Amino acid sequence: MNNNIGKLILEVLEKGYLMSLGTQDDGGVWVCDVIYVHDDRLNVYWMSHPKTRHSNAVIKNPNIAGTITVNGPKDHNLGIQFCGIAKKIEGPRFDLVKKHYAKRNKPEPKETDDVLNEDAWYQLTPQKIELIHEQLFGFEKQRLEF
């Protein structure tokens, strides 16, 4: 991984809140927004109910794409576009829950709390990430492939 580009991508992941998640199922392509968290290896995680369209699509076709944009209307463009493989992961994953609650400014849950409340965790392992960092690179995308 190009360390400089990887660090800039982590900056976007840290600043962002919503991910636009693109999936495909028998009904065609579908996009939804989910609150996400990430790890240092650039994997992205989100909680969703297993009966939603996008959750079912991930099970049927794990090839997904998405975007995260963190700039406002008067800021330089800053965001990422990515594709990768998604999967449902089992268990409450309190390491992820703590990050998720912190991102939403909620108090840290106890490990005895039912934090998933019928939801499940999903993980995106990226295959390619394109960084848009207008201030540093203009509109020339920086690519990171795995």
C-alpha positions as CSV (number, residue, x, y, z in Angstrom):
1,M,0.0,0.0,0.0
2,N,1.3,3.5,-0.8
3,N,1.6,4.8,2.7
4,N,0.9,8.4,1.8
5,I,-2.3,7.6,-0.2
6,G,-3.3,5.1,2.5
7,K,-3.0,7.8,5.1
8,L,-5.1,10.2,3.1
9,I,-7.7,7.6,2.6
10,L,-7.7,7.0,6.4
11,E,-8.3,10.7,6.8
12,V,-11.4,10.5,4.7
13,L,-12.6,7.5,6.6
14,E,-12.1,9.3,9.9
15,K,-13.9,12.5,8.8
16,G,-16.8,10.8,7.1
17,Y,-20.1,9.6,8.6
18,L,-22.2,8.1,5.8
19,M,-21.2,5.7,3.1
20,S,-23.3,5.4,-0.1
21,L,-23.3,1.6,-0.7
22,G,-24.0,0.2,-4.2
23,T,-25.2,-3.4,-4.5
24,Q,-26.8,-5.4,-7.3
25,D,-29.6,-8.1,-7.0
26,D,-32.2,-9.6,-9.2
27,G,-34.0,-6.3,-9.3
28,G,-31.0,-4.4,-10.6
29,V,-28.6,-2.0,-9.0
30,W,-29.4,-0.3,-5.6
31,V,-27.8,2.4,-3.5
32,C,-28.4,3.2,0.1
33,D,-26.6,5.2,2.8
34,V,-25.3,3.6,5.9
35,I,-23.3,4.8,8.9
36,Y,-19.9,3.1,8.8
37,V,-16.8,2.5,10.9
38,H,-13.4,1.3,9.7
39,D,-10.2,-0.4,10.7
40,D,-6.6,0.5,10.0
41,R,-6.5,-1.9,7.0
42,L,-9.1,0.2,5.3
43,N,-11.9,-2.4,5.8
44,V,-15.3,-0.8,6.2
45,Y,-18.1,-2.1,8.5
46,W,-21.8,-1.2,8.9
47,M,-24.8,-2.5,10.7
48,S,-28.0,-3.3,8.9
49,H,-31.1,-5.4,9.3
50,P,-30.6,-8.7,7.4
51,K,-34.0,-8.3,5.6
52,T,-33.1,-5.0,3.9
53,R,-32.6,-5.1,0.2
54,H,-28.9,-4.2,0.4
55,S,-28.2,-6.9,3.0
56,N,-29.9,-9.6,0.9
57,A,-28.0,-8.3,-2.1
58,V,-24.6,-8.7,-0.3
59,I,-25.4,-12.3,0.4
60,K,-26.4,-13.0,-3.2
61,N,-23.7,-11.0,-4.8
62,P,-20.8,-9.8,-2.6
63,N,-19.3,-7.5,-5.2
64,I,-20.2,-4.0,-4.1
65,A,-19.1,-0.4,-4.6
66,G,-19.5,2.8,-2.7
67,T,-18.5,6.4,-2.0
68,I,-17.7,8.5,1.0
69,T,-17.6,12.3,0.6
70,V,-16.6,14.6,3.4
71,N,-16.5,18.1,1.9
72,G,-19.1,20.8,2.2
73,P,-20.4,23.0,-0.7
74,K,-17.6,25.6,-0.4
75,D,-14.7,23.1,0.4
76,H,-12.3,21.4,-1.9
77,N,-13.5,18.0,-3.1
78,L,-12.5,15.3,-0.7
79,G,-13.7,11.7,-0.8
80,I,-13.2,8.1,-1.9
81,Q,-14.8,5.8,-4.4
82,F,-14.2,2.1,-3.9
83,C,-15.1,-1.5,-4.9
84,G,-14.6,-4.7,-3.0
85,I,-16.1,-7.8,-1.5
86,A,-18.7,-7.7,1.2
87,K,-19.8,-10.3,3.7
88,K,-22.0,-10.7,6.7
89,I,-20.0,-11.2,9.9
90,E,-21.3,-12.9,13.0
91,G,-21.5,-11.7,16.6
92,P,-22.0,-8.4,18.3
93,R,-18.4,-7.2,17.6
94,F,-18.2,-4.8,20.6
95,D,-14.9,-3.4,19.1
96,L,-17.0,-2.2,16.2
97,V,-20.0,-1.2,18.3
98,K,-17.8,1.1,20.5
99,K,-16.6,2.9,17.3
100,H,-20.2,3.1,15.9
101,Y,-21.6,4.5,19.1
102,A,-18.8,7.0,19.4
103,K,-19.4,8.2,15.8
104,R,-23.0,8.8,16.7
105,N,-22.1,10.5,20.0
106,K,-23.9,7.8,22.0
107,P,-22.6,6.6,25.4
108,E,-20.5,3.4,25.2
109,P,-22.7,0.3,25.6
110,K,-22.1,-2.5,28.1
111,E,-21.2,-5.9,26.7
112,T,-24.5,-7.2,28.1
113,D,-26.6,-4.7,26.0
114,D,-28.4,-6.0,22.9
115,V,-26.6,-3.6,20.6
116,L,-27.5,-5.3,17.4
117,N,-31.3,-5.3,18.1
118,E,-31.9,-7.8,15.2
119,D,-29.2,-6.1,13.0
120,A,-26.1,-7.7,11.8
121,W,-22.6,-6.5,10.9
122,Y,-21.3,-6.4,7.4
123,Q,-17.7,-6.0,6.2
124,L,-16.3,-4.6,3.0
125,T,-12.8,-5.7,2.1
126,P,-11.6,-3.2,-0.6
127,Q,-10.1,-4.3,-3.8
128,K,-9.6,-0.8,-5.2
129,I,-10.0,2.7,-3.7
130,E,-9.8,5.9,-5.6
131,L,-9.1,9.1,-3.6
132,I,-10.3,12.5,-4.7
133,H,-8.3,15.1,-2.9
134,E,-8.7,18.3,-4.9
135,Q,-6.5,20.4,-2.6
136,L,-3.4,18.2,-3.2
137,F,-4.0,16.6,-6.6
138,G,-6.6,18.7,-8.4
139,F,-9.1,16.3,-10.1
140,E,-6.4,13.6,-10.7
141,K,-7.6,10.5,-8.8
142,Q,-5.1,8.7,-6.7
143,R,-5.6,4.9,-6.9
144,L,-4.8,2.2,-4.3
145,E,-5.3,-1.4,-5.4
146,F,-5.0,-4.4,-3.2
